[in-house]
Amino acid sequence: MNMKQGVALGIMQSGKNVFLTGQAGSGKTYILNRYIDFLRAHEIDPVVCASTGIAATHLGGSTIHSWSGVGIKENITDYDIEILQEKQYLWKRFEHAKVLILDEISMISPDLLDSIDRILRAFKFSAEPFGGMQVIFSGDFFQLPPVNARNKNPERMYAWQSGVWEHLNLKICYLEEQHRQSGKSRLNRILNDIRDGAVSEDSMNLLRGRYMKEPQGFPDATKLYTHNVDVDRINQEALDALPALPRFFDMSSKGNKRLVETLKKGTLAPERLGVKVEAKVLFVKNNYEKGYMNGSVGVVTDFSEAGYPVVELVSGAEIIAEPETWSLEEGGKVLASVMQVPLRLAWAITIHKSQGMSLDSAEIDLSKAFESGQGYVALSRLRSLEGLKLMGCNKQALEVSNVVLEQDSTLLELAAEHQEIYEEFSEDEKLNRVESFLSSIGATFNEAVVIENTKKLKRKRRKKQTGIQTTHEKTKELVKQEYSIEEMAHVRELTESTILKHLEVLRLYEKNLDMGYLLPDEETIKQVQNARDHIERKNDKEDFLESGEVKLRALFDYLDGDVSYENIRLSLIA
């Protein structure tokens, strides 16, 4: 039974403790954000946490270590709890906490989960799990488990093996619809095979078909490797090959030395960053106001007057990468902080550090995979199989833990059972359960307040979404003034290819924008459109992208190279 997102949201809104799971791209973060907005509209501010700072930024939250007071410890003693109870800010923090949303649960060890449970029960004077808070866990146990748990006890690595898991009586919401990749896509077929524990020969042939094959339409794919030594070598060699002189940026730090070291290990920004013009980089922090997120990939095009890298993102947006701060706080006081330009070289990254990213293309080497699940994590970063260049693959790469497979089977059965129970309720009963829960946590029922809060939250979300951004608006103004593509590229200090991307986006959202002066002659447009129609009728799968669009290369070849790529692209937006 395929659980719909609406059912998962409904179960959460009824106040049940929930484990929300499903493979990458199934919409877990989307549902969590909808539930967060639902609560905030009713003037309940949920606690939003994740296992790592990187994951926490996806939901605008903090790390569970910081919020709970557990810090860098995994095991909390009675004495530790007594010390924590002397801190007044923790009493204030926990007093009004009604709902805890904890993302990337796969990265939480059993010991850590039990410790957080003990802290909350102590502060809330409650014998109930997590002190009686509603708990929403989210994650996918097919992702890599926490390293420390693996090294400590291979038999007890996963959060579900904690003492508190069973007592939470979690309702399982297992999302199986695909939103990152098409549900019928070839990549999705491979990922499902891996999750089933048996990769079919058809899936193996699909992977073999991507061996040493360049991604279509995505130059300079990010390289994902299993070992740091390979990543560091590739990045350094690529940087050294660029003609310009490098500029270096050193991390600065303040505060407790031990905590500073903890921050350095948990921050993807390097202690010393060396970059050049044309260096491929990715941002390692979220800054929605400036227009970048953790995982945003771009190229250094220049340095600002202050000397910081100017990065052109894939979208065409240009951003000055100024230093950012990562800090550990306690009671509003900063205990330790590090500051660095929020970039790292991105020709290559480790598979472990790629968790949580979505990539259009990647060059993946799984020939040295040393842990079950590494292949799944790497492949699930991609939006389509077209974006994969496979450099190698060993047997272990496509395997997953038998323990995880057994647990997954149990979770699927429970999800079907919990969905069936929920759907048996009438609409009135569902509504009564939601209202009863909201009443129990002190939510507002003032309809005018809820409506106004909902509007504010929607406006806030829109600002974070990638629609037509400022960079596209600037190009639109130049189109209105009938600049040529070459002139627009010169004025915007972008490539002509980037300007063409802007025009393709503008055509989707600005139906009344007159681009006629940019288009080729009618004969060329007709040639291209006829070529597209012919290729679509022929229906050779090699001529299509995963999105279903005809490949530019197929059109170029069909037209015997007589029409340039630029004119083909312009003809397609006519």
ABEGO torsion letter per residue (X at the ends): XBBBAAAAAAAAAAGBBBBBBEBBGAGAAAAAAAAAAAAAAAGBBBBBBBABAAAAAAAGBBBAAAAAGAEABABBBAAAAAAAAABAAAAAAAAABABBBBBGAAABBAAAAAAAAAAAAAAAGBABBGGGBBBBBBEBAABBBBAAAAAABAABABAAABAAAAAAGBBBBBBABBAABBAABAAAAAAAAAAAGBBBAAAAAAAAAABGBBBBGBBGBBBBBABAAAAAAAAAAAAAABABBBBBBBBBBBEBAAAAAAAAAABABBABBBBBBGBBBBBABBBAAAGBBBGBBBBBABBBAAGBBBBBBAAGBBBBBBBBBBBBBBGGBBABBBBBBBBBBAABBBAAAABGBBBABBBBBAAABABBGAAAAAAAABABAAABBBAEBBAAAABBBAAAAAAAAAAAAAAAAAAAAAAABBAAAAAAAAAAAAAAAGBBABAAAAAAAAAAAAAAAAAABBBBBAAAAAAAAAAAAGBBAAAAAAAAGBBAAAAAAAAAAAAAABAABBAAAABBBAAAAAAAAAAAAAAAAAGBAAABBAAGBBBAAAAAAAAGGABBAAAAAAAAAX
